[in-house]
Amino acid sequence: MKDFINQEPKIKKRLDEDTFEIPDFYMKSNVPKTNQLLQLLASPTKNPLELFVRPSRSFVTVQLIPVLIGFIMTLAPFIWI
Protein backbone atom coordinates (compact mmCIF):
# COMPACT_ATOMS: atom_id res chain seq x y z
CA MET A 1 0.00 0.00 0.00
CA LYS A 2 2.84 2.40 0.80
CA ASP A 3 4.39 1.75 -2.59
CA PHE A 4 1.13 2.57 -4.31
CA ILE A 5 0.88 5.89 -2.44
CA ASN A 6 4.48 6.79 -3.29
CA GLN A 7 3.89 5.99 -6.99
CA GLU A 8 0.76 8.12 -7.31
CA PRO A 9 1.70 11.80 -6.94
CA LYS A 10 -1.93 12.98 -6.76
CA ILE A 11 -2.72 10.74 -3.82
CA LYS A 12 0.51 11.65 -2.07
CA LYS A 13 -0.19 15.36 -2.56
CA ARG A 14 -3.70 15.01 -1.12
CA LEU A 15 -2.46 13.07 1.90
CA ASP A 16 0.27 15.62 2.57
CA GLU A 17 -2.26 18.47 2.47
CA ASP A 18 -4.52 16.91 5.06
CA THR A 19 -3.83 17.33 8.73
CA PHE A 20 -5.08 14.87 11.25
CA GLU A 21 -5.80 15.55 14.88
CA ILE A 22 -6.14 12.47 17.00
CA PRO A 23 -8.00 13.27 20.24
CA ASP A 24 -6.93 11.77 23.53
CA PHE A 25 -9.46 9.31 24.82
CA TYR A 26 -9.77 7.13 27.87
CA MET A 27 -9.14 3.49 27.13
CA LYS A 28 -11.15 1.17 29.28
CA SER A 29 -8.96 -1.51 30.75
CA ASN A 30 -9.86 -5.15 30.33
CA VAL A 31 -9.04 -5.88 33.97
CA PRO A 32 -12.11 -7.03 35.94
CA LYS A 33 -13.29 -4.91 38.87
CA THR A 34 -12.35 -7.62 41.36
CA ASN A 35 -8.74 -7.62 40.15
CA GLN A 36 -8.63 -3.83 40.40
CA LEU A 37 -9.89 -4.04 43.98
CA LEU A 38 -7.32 -6.71 44.85
CA GLN A 39 -4.53 -4.61 43.33
CA LEU A 40 -5.68 -1.64 45.39
CA LEU A 41 -5.79 -3.66 48.60
CA ALA A 42 -2.44 -5.35 47.93
CA SER A 43 -0.57 -2.17 47.07
CA PRO A 44 2.00 -1.07 49.64
CA THR A 45 1.04 1.83 51.85
CA LYS A 46 2.82 4.20 54.16
CA ASN A 47 2.59 3.38 57.85
CA PRO A 48 0.26 5.96 59.44
CA LEU A 49 1.71 5.32 62.92
CA GLU A 50 5.26 6.05 61.81
CA LEU A 51 5.02 9.68 62.93
CA PHE A 52 3.92 8.73 66.46
CA VAL A 53 6.24 5.82 67.21
CA ARG A 54 9.89 6.16 68.09
CA PRO A 55 12.11 3.75 66.14
CA SER A 56 13.74 2.28 69.26
CA ARG A 57 10.39 1.36 70.84
CA SER A 58 8.43 0.56 67.68
CA PHE A 59 8.55 -3.21 68.27
CA VAL A 60 7.01 -2.91 71.71
CA THR A 61 4.28 -0.42 70.85
CA VAL A 62 3.22 -1.65 67.45
CA GLN A 63 3.65 -5.42 67.68
CA LEU A 64 3.73 -6.53 71.29
CA ILE A 65 0.90 -4.43 72.78
CA PRO A 66 -1.86 -5.74 70.41
CA VAL A 67 -0.72 -9.31 71.11
CA LEU A 68 -0.96 -8.72 74.86
CA ILE A 69 -4.41 -7.13 74.52
CA GLY A 70 -5.61 -10.12 72.48
CA PHE A 71 -4.19 -12.54 75.02
CA ILE A 72 -5.90 -10.73 77.89
CA MET A 73 -9.22 -10.61 76.02
CA THR A 74 -8.96 -14.34 75.34
CA LEU A 75 -8.38 -15.18 79.00
CA ALA A 76 -10.87 -12.63 80.41
CA PRO A 77 -13.99 -14.88 80.20
CA PHE A 78 -12.22 -17.64 82.15
CA ILE A 79 -11.00 -15.32 84.88
CA TRP A 80 -14.46 -13.88 85.72
CA ILE A 81 -16.27 -17.21 85.90
C-alpha positions in Angstrom: 0.0 0.0 0.0 2.8 2.4 0.8 4.4 1.8 -2.6 1.1 2.6 -4.3 0.9 5.9 -2.4 4.5 6.8 -3.3 3.9 6.0 -7.0 0.8 8.1 -7.3 1.7 11.8 -6.9 -1.9 13.0 -6.8 -2.7 10.7 -3.8 0.5 11.6 -2.1 -0.2 15.4 -2.6 -3.7 15.0 -1.1 -2.5 13.1 1.9 0.3 15.6 2.6 -2.3 18.5 2.5 -4.5 16.9 5.1 -3.8 17.3 8.7 -5.1 14.9 11.2 -5.8 15.5 14.9 -6.1 12.5 17.0 -8.0 13.3 20.2 -6.9 11.8 23.5 -9.5 9.3 24.8 -9.8 7.1 27.9 -9.1 3.5 27.1 -11.2 1.2 29.3 -9.0 -1.5 30.8 -9.9 -5.2 30.3 -9.0 -5.9 34.0 -12.1 -7.0 35.9 -13.3 -4.9 38.9 -12.4 -7.6 41.4 -8.7 -7.6 40.2 -8.6 -3.8 40.4 -9.9 -4.0 44.0 -7.3 -6.7 44.8 -4.5 -4.6 43.3 -5.7 -1.6 45.4 -5.8 -3.7 48.6 -2.4 -5.4 47.9 -0.6 -2.2 47.1 2.0 -1.1 49.6 1.0 1.8 51.9 2.8 4.2 54.2 2.6 3.4 57.8 0.3 6.0 59.4 1.7 5.3 62.9 5.3 6.1 61.8 5.0 9.7 62.9 3.9 8.7 66.5 6.2 5.8 67.2 9.9 6.2 68.1 12.1 3.7 66.1 13.7 2.3 69.3 10.4 1.4 70.8 8.4 0.6 67.7 8.6 -3.2 68.3 7.0 -2.9 71.7 4.3 -0.4 70.8 3.2 -1.7 67.4 3.6 -5.4 67.7 3.7 -6.5 71.3 0.9 -4.4 72.8 -1.9 -5.7 70.4 -0.7 -9.3 71.1 -1.0 -8.7 74.9 -4.4 -7.1 74.5 -5.6 -10.1 72.5 -4.2 -12.5 75.0 -5.9 -10.7 77.9 -9.2 -10.6 76.0 -9.0 -14.3 75.3 -8.4 -15.2 79.0 -10.9 -12.6 80.4 -14.0 -14.9 80.2 -12.2 -17.6 82.2 -11.0 -15.3 84.9 -14.5 -13.9 85.7 -16.3 -17.2 85.9 
